[in-house]
Amino acid sequence: RHIIPESRSGYSIFDILEEEMEIILKGVLEKSDDRDRDAFKKAKQLYKSCMNENSIEEMDAAPLLNLLDEIGGWPVTMSEWDVTKEPDWSLETTLTLFHTNYNQRVVFDTFVWIDIRNSSKYVIYVDETDFGIHFRDHYIRDGGEYKVRDAYLQFMVLIAEMVREDRNVTKNDTFVEEEMKKVLELEIEIFNATAPLEERRDITQLYNKMTLSQLQVKFDLNGFNWTQFLQGIMSSVNIEVYPEEEIVVFCVGYLQKLQYIFQKHSKRTFQNYL
């Protein structure tokens, strides 16, 4: 028998094995060996960089601020985003960047896999995405679940205020909270557009194949350019997509509801969400 640690709600043999493996892995990562393959060397280098606390302290918020600049900025933390970034901003370009550079499937989950109705070929799939809160009730119900949403909102506000301070932007708690409330409203609306898991168990029922041209016509999404988005992703592996390219949509109802959501919210709110 084992005593359950105070930091855990449960403690099984799998938890014990996990801890033992972490200790072994720590030893492996900390031991240098010139005979290591490249993959091992990279893993050890990554581990070493994460453990270099002095270097991390010296860099402070610089890596985060640089990352935010690379993905188009975080409007709530910038005093002139509407002037410097918004005129050239597009959702297609930003989502492509998230997909290709950071493997983050925001708003849409897009991937290439075997066609489930023709295993001799691969096809592009478009599906719903994942969210910051993983339990459906926390988005759609009140009561106790409201506390989770409120904590989520306060977390967003806290991080935004910290980044504003690092950017030497004037403190304005009321403005930040209003901006983050818009973000949470957008995320809840996108989540509510998704189908419950019990309605997604049979993937053959979700299967809707169409050409890229048909996808654009059926799901215009307030002018969203599907060709630009998908070509941007596929260009990372040097593949050209054409109007007759076959696309399998797993989320017809979701895309239909996004039409209204895309019309309702501003570029600024979308970029704050992203």
Protein Blocks (a to p, Z undefined) as FASTA:
>chain_A
ZZddfkbcbdcfklmmmmmmmmmmmmmmmpccfkbcfklmmmmmmmmmmmmmmlmmmnmm
mmmmmmmmmnnpafklpcklmmmmmmmgcfklmmmmmmmmnopaehiacdddddfklmkb
ccddddddddfblcfklmmpghjllmmmmmmmmmmmmmmmmmmmmnopacdfklmmmmmm
mmmmmmmmmmmmpccfklmmpmmlmpccddfklmmmmmnngoiafklmmmmmmmmnopac
dfklccddfblmlmmmmmmmmmmpcfklmmmmZZ
